[in-house]
Amino acid sequence: MKFHLLYRPSSPIGISPYRIADEQSREIPWLNEFLDAQRARGLSLCSVRAYAYDLLDFARWWFPHPPRPFAQIDESTLLDYLRYQRDHQPQPMPQTLYHRLSVLRCLYRFHYGREIPRRDGLGPTRSPRSPFGYGGPRRTVSGFGPKRPRRLVVPLSADEVARFWRSFRTFRDLSLIALMLYDGLRSQETLAIQLEDLHRAEAQLLVHGKGNKQRILPLPPDTIRALENYLHLERPLTNSPRLFVSLKGLRKGEPMTPAGLRSLFRHHRRQTKIVQANPHRFRHTVATGRLERVSPRRRKPDAPPSSPAVMNRKASLDRVFDEQLQTLAVSLRQSTIGYYRSAVNRFWRYLHTAYPKLHHASQLRRDPHILGWLRSLGQETPPLTNRSRRACLMCVRRLLDDLISNGQPLAEGLILRQDFPPPDLYLPKPLSPENDRLLDQQLCQSDDLHSNALLLLRATGMRIGECLRLQTDCLRHLSPNPDHDDQWALHVPLGKLHSERWVPADDRIRQIVARILALRGTAALPQPGSSADCLLQEPDGRRVSYQRMWQALAEAARRAGCSAPVRPHQLRHTFASEMVRLGISLPALKELLGHRDIRMTMVYVAVTQNDLQRQYHLARQALSRLHFMPELPINQPPTLVTSPNIPAVLRSLAATRHLLEIYRRQLENEKVRRKLARLANRLVKIGTELDQLSINLK
């Protein structure tokens, strides 16, 4: 039986476009369901494609054997599969073998919620701990697997980089190499850059990296100069948002593809005889070491034994979840319970629609109930973000774990760790200095209750929910010494993380609070011992609402002429980025923002990039001594060749070809343009032959 991989790009969201089918195009359900689940998790198409090809290889080995269910697989079966691949020619790399076995283990956990049964004597079973000695026991894994060699990272030498770089003849190609060499970009990251990601005025580049991670990188002057020449002289007129497009051929003006980039490198490898020059090698050249974060894991508490009376009780599924939410409401805030209820309602709606006969908790199964819900989350319109889907899964899994702990007849492992989509790591979005200045001027000019509340948000970095719960006596004088009259602090009430804090208050914060008290009808601070009431209160006695603050900020941003819409939480991001820019320490900023973990504060370091810029430019100076970007002659008057040697002739040919290309782009006669293009190609061939001749003469 023959199997092949089908690609259906028109598949709906949440369904894998890669399908494994037999020779009659009949799909293999238990394999494609796993691929659909990975796509519903939010994995990229590249990852799903790699999973599909690994499963295709396994299907070609599994089905010719006598028919048996996949549930009977064990570690000895994986050993037989490993022997089969070792005998295959060409033999797969050890990394490929390891990845295929890992995919099979994920497939087994997906269908049966447990690890593949282990065969005695087939390798030790171990539970690794943290190298620093902390953290609870982790999931037990088997030590069976192919031995993977530890490969050394061999970067290109300075001479190889120079020779390979000199072989390029367009600013587009020089920019590609510069981004990979100077900024360490991957080839896919380089091709995915869009025009709006390039900020030439700030000399920065927004990169959408692997795993939905964003980062901002500084650009050296050489790279900016090459990019500007590419955009002004070479890039065709096209509607494509991508930065790098094809310069000629049938796909002229369309986004550059990975196949096109590989073809470009392959051509220049043959021309320069540098066989190690591939796109990722330049990333190895700029960086040879990485740091990894180690995060502790919490140990999942063991569930207490269940009483038989509770296990035998048949309870309605809706009532069971509702009772558990009421139990959580004792210790959690009302807004948090609303978040849980929203996730549970989404789960209920799916079960009532797809499985109307499901009434009791004991009937709930991973397949098809939980897996079907995961697919429905990936197919919603408009599509949910990975963050929203992770939140839904965490809320429902927390409730299911609590119900199992309380003795409800629920199966364990309904929602597994592999069901969660990868988290999206977005950079904070503070206001630009210009928008911050315009908005501050507009709010000061308005001088009403809501404008002063927004100014207080910007000056203290509070969350908007904390600001709305401020009391009239929130401003306190800390120093009992009358000689130190400047030690004032603002008391921030219990907020998002159930913690209160003190924020230092300067003269401006005190003036804003006094102005708010005056606008709400209270001229002075309440006397000690009196009952405090809400600081932000409308003239009719009602508390200021979140919606009213949002509307006031949107109106102020519109009147101020801000270049983009402004959200209340951006004021908090702007405060944090300004504090980092002014040199405040991260522990102090953590206390000001009310964060529980320093890793939450570390996010704001990526906003200003003071340290990153300084360290990058220091490293860039050292790197520029090794690798120089070749200069392409543009708009230079033809010079008289004084020294009759091959390098001088090559420079003249390059200048002539460049002038010829600029002239060709100005013509409208297509026939003449094609003829000039042929002449330019002849000049390129002449230059290549002369370059090879100079190498032979040496």
N, C-alpha and C positions, 0 to 999 in steps of 0.2 A: 504494500500500500504506500502510495506517495502522498506527501504533504507539502503544502506551500503556504506562503504568507500573502494575504490579500491586503491591499491598502484602499480604504474607502474614505476619502477626505470629506465627504458630505455627511459623515456620522454626526449625530447630535452631541451637544456638550455633555460630558460625563460618560460617553461611550468611546471605547478605544477604536480609532480608525484602522488599527492593525488587527486582522482576524486570521486565525489559524484554521485552515480547511484542508480537506482531503482532495484526491484527484477529481472528484465529482463536485467540487466547490461546496461540500457540506461542512458546516462549521463544527468544531469540537467544543461543546458547551462548557465543560469544566475547565478548559484552558482559557477560553475567551471571557468567562465570568471573572477570572482572576485579573485579566488585562483591563476589563471594564472597571473593576474596583480600584486599580492603580490609577487609571485616568480620572475616576471620580475623586480620588484623594488629592488631585491637583498636580500629579507628576508631569513633567514636560514630555513632549512627544518623543524626544530623543531617548529618554529613560524607558518609556513604554515600548519603543521600537527595540531597544536592547533586550528588554524582558521577553518580547515576542520572539526574537530570533533564538534566545536561549531555550524557550519552551518548544520552538519548532525543532531544534536539534534533539531535544529529549523525546518528542513525539515520534520522530523518525526511528529512534531506537526502541521505544517502548511498545509500539503497536505491532511490529512484526513478531513479537514474542507471543506465546499462548495467551489468550485474553484473560485478564485478571483485573480486579478493581484497584484503583490507585490507593485505596485505604490500606492495602496489604504491603505497601512499600516500607522498607526499613533500611538501616544503614548498610546492610549487605547488598541491597539493591543499588544503592549509590556507589558502592565499590565496584560492582559489575559495570555500571554505567561509566565509571572512571576508567576501567580497563578498556572499554570499548573506545573511548576517546583517545586513550594513549596509543592504540593501534591504528587510529585513523591518520591518513596522510592528506594534506600536511597536518602535522600534530599541533593542536592548539597550545597557546601559551599557558603557563601555570595560572596567570591571573584570570584568563578566560575560563579555565576549568573551575577555579574557586568561585567565580561569579555564577556559573551555571549551577553548581551545587547549592549556593546560597539562594538562588531563585527557586529551586525545587523545595528547599526547606520553607521558604515563604509561602509557596503554593500549598504545601501540606498544612501549615498553620492556618492559612486562609480557609481551607475547607473543613478542617477538623479541630481547630482551636488548641492544638498541642504540638509538641515536637515529634519528629520522626522517631519511632522506637529505635533504641540503641541495641546493637548486638554486642554481647560480652566479648571483651578482648579486642575490640575494634578501635581502640584509642581511648584515652582517659576522658572522663567527663568531669569538667571543672566549672567552678563558679568564680570568675576573676573578681578581685577587689581593686579598689583604687590604689594606685602606687603610693598615695600619701596616707593610707591607712584608715580613711573615713569612708562612709557610705555603707548601706546595708547590702545584704547578699543580692546578687543580680540573677537574671534568668540563666538557668543552667544550660550550657551549650556543650556540644560534643567537640572533642578535639580532632575528629576525623576530617581530613581534607588534604588536598595536594599541598606540597611544600612549595612556597612561593619564594623565589630568589630575591634577595635584596639588591636592587639595582642602584648604581651610583648615578648621580646627576652629573652629566658631562656637558658643561656649557661650551659654546663656541669661543675660540680664541679671538683676540682683537684683530689679528691679521685675517682670519676667516670672515669675520663680520665686515671688515673693510672691503675685501674682495667681493663678497656677495652683494653688499650694498651698492658698490659702484656699477654693478651690472644692470641696475634699474634705470629706466629712461623717462619715467613720468613722475610727477609730483604725487599722484595718487598712490603709487607703489612705495615711494619714499615715506609717505605719511603712514601707510600700513606698517612698515618695518619700524618706524619711529615709535608708534604706539605700543607695539609688542616689545621693543627693546628698552625704551625709556620708562614706560609705565607698566610693563608686565602684563598686558592684556592677553587673554586667550583669543584664539582665532574667531570663535563664535561671538565673543563679546565685541571684537573689533567690527565684524560684519553687521552686528545688530545696532550699532550706533546710529542714532537719528540726528537730523539737523538741529532739532531743538535741544538735544543733549550737549551740544557744543557751545560753551560760553566763552567766546574769545575775549570779551572785555575783562572777565575775571580770570582768564587763563586757567579754566577748570573744565573738566569733562565729567558728566554724569554717566556712570557705567551700570548697566543692568546685567548683573553677573549670574553665575551658576547658582541654582537653588533659589531663584527669585530674590536675590540680595542686591541691594544698591550700594554704590560707593561713589564718592567724589574724588577725583584724582587731579592733581595739578599738571599743567602742561608746560614743558620747557619752551623757550623762545624758538628754537629750531623747529620743533613740531608745529607750532602755531604758524610760522612762516611757510612751511611746506603745505599745510592745510589751506592757508589763504591763497597760495598760488594755485593749488588744485581747484578750489572753488571758483576762482576768477578766470582761470585760463583753460582748464581741462574738463570740468564737470559739464555734461550736456544739459540742455534745458529739459527738465523732466518734472513730473508731479510726484515722483517717489520721495517719501520722507526719509529714506535711508541716506546716510552720508556717502557711502562708497557704492558707486554704480558702475556698470560696464561702460567703457569708453567707446567701443566700436562693435561692429558685428550686428547680427540680427537682434540681440538683446541689448542694444545700445540704450542707455538711460534706465534700464531695469536694475534692481538691487543685485549686488555682487553675491554669488552663491559660494558655499564651501567648496564645491567642485571646481569653480573657477579659481578660487584661491589656491587650491592644491595644484591645479594645472600651471598657475603662474610660478609657484615655487619649484615645480618639477622642471619647467623650462630653464629657470636660472640655475638650478642645481647642475643640469647637464652643461650649461654654458660655463660655469665657474669651476666645475669638478669638485664641489663641496657637497658630498653626499649626505652629511649630517644636518644640513640646513633645512629644517622644517619649521612651521609656524610656532610650535610649542617650544622648540629649542631656544628661541629668543626669550621666552619667558623664563627658562632655566638660566639663561645668561645673566639676566638682570637680578635674579633672586635665587639663592641656593639654599635657603633655610626658612622655615616657618615655625610659628609658635602656635600651640594648641591650648585652648581653654579646657580646663577640667572642672566640671560642675558636679556637685554632690547629688546623689539620688536619694529620694526618700523611700524608706521601707514601707511597703504596704502592710498595714496591720492585719494580723490573722483574724479571721471571722470567728466569733464565738460559736460554740455548738448550738444547733437549732433544736428546739423542743419538738417532739412528735405532734403535739397538739397544733402548733403553729404551722408545721410542714403540711399537715393534712387539710388546712383550712383553704377553701376555694374562695378567693377574693377577686372582685372585679378589678381589672387592670387600671381603669381610670381612678377608682377609689383608692387603690393602693398608692399610686403616684401622688394623688391629692393629699392623702394623709402624711406622706413623707415630706411634701412641701410645707405642710403646716408644722411639722416637727422642726424643719430647718428654719422656719420663720422665727423660732424662739431665739436663735443665736445669730442670724444674719439680718442685714438691713433690708428694708422693704424694697429698695431698688434692686438689690441682688436677687431677692426672691422673684421679682418681676422678670429678671433676666432668665432665671431657671424656668419659670412658668412659660416664657416665650419659647424656649427650646423644647419643653415637654409638649406644648400645644402643637408645635411643628411635627413632633414624633407621633402624637395622637392622630392628627389629621391624616397622615400617611397610612397608619394602621387601620383607621376606620374606613378609608377609601379603598385600599388595596385588599385588606383582609377583614371584612365585616364580621366574620364568624369568630374572630379572636376576642375573647372576653376575659380570660383569666391569665394571671401571671405565669402559671405553670405551662401554658401553651406557647409562650414566647420562645422562639428559637433564633439562632444566629442566621441560619439559612432556612427560609428565605426572608424572614422579617427584617433583621438588622441589615443584611446585605442589600435588600431591596430599598431600604430607607437611605443607605449610603448612595446608591445610584440616583435616587430621586433628588438628593441634595445637590449632586453634580449636574442635574438636568434642569434645575429651576431657572425661570426667566423672570427678571434679569438674573444672571448667574451670581451665586454667592461667592464672596471672597474666601480664600483659604482661612483667614482669621475667623470669619463667621462660622464656617463649617467646623473648625476646631473647637470653637466655643460651644456649639450645639452638642458635639460629641462628648466634650468634657462634662457638661451639665448632666446629660443623660447617663453617662457612665458613672458619675458620682451618685446619682439616685439609684442606679441598679446595684452598685456596690453596697450602699446603705441598706437597701431592701434585702440583699443576701445576708448581710450582717444581722438584720432583724429576724431572720428565719423564714423569709418568703421563699416559696418553691420556684426559684429562678435558676436557670442554668448558668454556670460560671463561664467566663470568657466570651460573653456576647459581643463586647466591643474590645478589640485588641489594639495594641500599640501601633501596629502597622496600618490600622484603618485611618489614622490621623493624617491629614494632608501636611506637607512640609510647611513650616511657618514662613510667612513673608516678612522679611526684614527691611522695613522702609526707613529712610533717613528722616529725621525731624524737619519740619518746614517752617523755619522762622521767617519773619518779615524781612524783606531787604531793607538796608539802611534808609533808602529813599522813601519807601512806603511807610516805614516806622516813623520817620520825621513828619511826613504829610498827615498821617493819622493822628499823631500827638498834637499837631497844630489844630486840626479840626476838632478834636475832643476838647481841647482847652478853649477854643472859640465857642463851642456849643454851651459848655458850662451848665449843664442840667444834671439831674440826679443820675441818669443812666450813663452820661458821658464821664462823670467823675467816678462812677463805679468801674467803668472800663479802664480809666487811668489808674485806679487802685490795683486792678488785675495786672496791668502792665508793670507797675512799680514793685509789686511783691512776688509775682510768679505764682500766685495761688491758682488752684482749680476754680472754675466758675461755680461749682456746687459749694465749695468752701466759702467763696465770697458771698454767696446768697445767704449763708447761715451765720454771717458775722453778727455780733451783738453790739449794742451801742457803747458798751464799756470795753471794747476789744483793745483799745489803745491804753497801754499801761506804762507808768514811769518806773523803771527798774531800780535806779540808783537812789538810795536814801540820803546820799550826800548832796546837799544843795549846790555844792561847787561843780558837780558833774550833772548838768541839766540836759545833756544830749543823749543820755542812755534811755531811749524809749524803744518799745517793742509792740508788735501787733500780735494779739492772740488769735491763732487760727483754730477754729473748732474741729471736732472730730470729722474726718473726711473720708476719702475713698478707702484708705487702709486702716481705718479705725484708730487713728492716732492724731493727737493734737500737737501743736508746735508753736514756738515763738519766732517771729520774723523781725529782725531789726528794722526800726522805723526812723528814717531821716526827716529832715524838715519838710520835704515835699509830701511824703506820706502823711505826716501829721496835718498838713494844710488840706490835703484831699479829704481826709476823714472829717476835719472840721467843716469843710464845705458841704459834705454829704449830710452832716448833722443839721446844718443850717437849712439846707434845701428840704429836709424832711420835717422841718418845723421845730427842731430842738436846737437851741443856740449853744448849749454847753453840755459837757459830759455829765452823766448821772452821778449823783453823790454816792460815796461808798456805802454799801449795805442796801442800796435800793435795788429793785428788780430790774434786770436788763431785758430789753426787748430787741427786736430785729433792727439792724442798722439800715438795711436797704428796704425802705417801706414807702409805698406810693402815698400821695397826698390823701387819698380816700381811705387809708388804713390797711390796704392789702399789701402783701409782700411782693416784691419785684420778682417776676417769673423769669425762667430761663429763656422762654421764647421772646419776651420783651427785650432782654439783653442782646439776644442774637439779632433781632430786628434793628436795634439801635446801633450795633456795630456794623451791620451791613449798610445802613443808611450813612453812617459816618465815613465808611470806606468809599462809598460812591461819591459823596460830596468832596472828599479829599482828593479824588482822582487816583486812587491806588490802581496799580497795573493788574491786580488779580483780586478775587474775592478773599475776604479775611474771615477766619473762624475764631471763636473765643480762645480755643486751646493754643492757637498760634501765638497769642500774647505770652503764654507760659513758655513756649519754645524760644521766643525772642528774648525773654528775660534770662533764661538759662544760657543761651549762646552769648549774650552780652556779658554775663558774669564770667564765663570761661575766657572770653576775650580780654577781660580786665585782669585776669590772673588769679581768680579765686581757686582755692584747692577743691578737689573733688569731694572729700568728706564734708567740707563746709557747705558746698552746693547741695549735697545729698540732704543735709538737715534743712536747708532753706526750702527745698522742693517737697520735703516730706516723703522721700523715698524710703522704702524698707531695705532695699538691696542696692549696693554700690553699682551693680551692673545696669540698673535702670538709669543711673546718672551718667554712666559711661557713654550712653547713646548721644548725649549732647556734645561730646568731644568732637564728633564727626561733623558738627555744624560749622564751626569757625575754622578748624584745621590749622590752628596756629603751630602746634607742634609738628603736625604732618608736613606743613609747608616748609618749616625750617629744616627738619630732618631730610626731607626730599631734596631740597636744593643743595644741602651739603653733600648728599650722595650723588646728586646730579653733577656736581662739579668734579667729583672723582671719576664718575663714569664718562664725562666728556673728554677726559684725558686719554681714554682708551678707544672710544668709538666716536668718530666724526661723521656727521651726515654729509654725504657728497653734495656738492653744489651743482645745480643745473643752470646753464647760462640762459637768462631771459632778458629780453629788451636791452641787450648790450650791442653797441655798434661793432661791426666786424673789425677785428684788430689784424694788423699785419703780422704774419708769422715771421719772427726774427730768427728762430732756431729751427732748422730743418730736421726735426726728429718726430718719432711716432706719437708721443704724448701731445705735441703741439698740433699735429694733424687731427688727432682724435678730438681735441677741444674745438677745432674749427668745424669739424663735421657735426659735432653735437650742437654748436651754435647755429649752423646752417639748417639743420633738421628742425630745430625749434622755431626758427623764423619761418620756415616753410610751413610748419604745422599751424602757426598763428595766422599766416596768410590764407591757408586752405580753409580755415574755419570761417573766414570772412566772405568767401565766395558763395554764390547761390547756384551756379551751374554744377549740377551733380556730376556730369561727365568729366569736367575739369578737376573737380574735387577728387574723384577716383584716380585720375591720372597722377595727380600730385601725391596721393597716398602711396601709389606704387613707387614713385620716385623716392619718397621718404623711406620706404622699406628697403630700397636698394642702398640708401645711405647707411641704414642700420646694419645691413649685411657687410658693407665695406668696413664699417667700424669694428664689427665683430672679428672679421678676418685680420685687420690690423692689430687688434688687441691680442689675438692668438699668436700673431707673428712676433709681437714684442715679447711675449712669454717664452717663445721658442728661442729667441735670440739671447735671452738671459741665460 
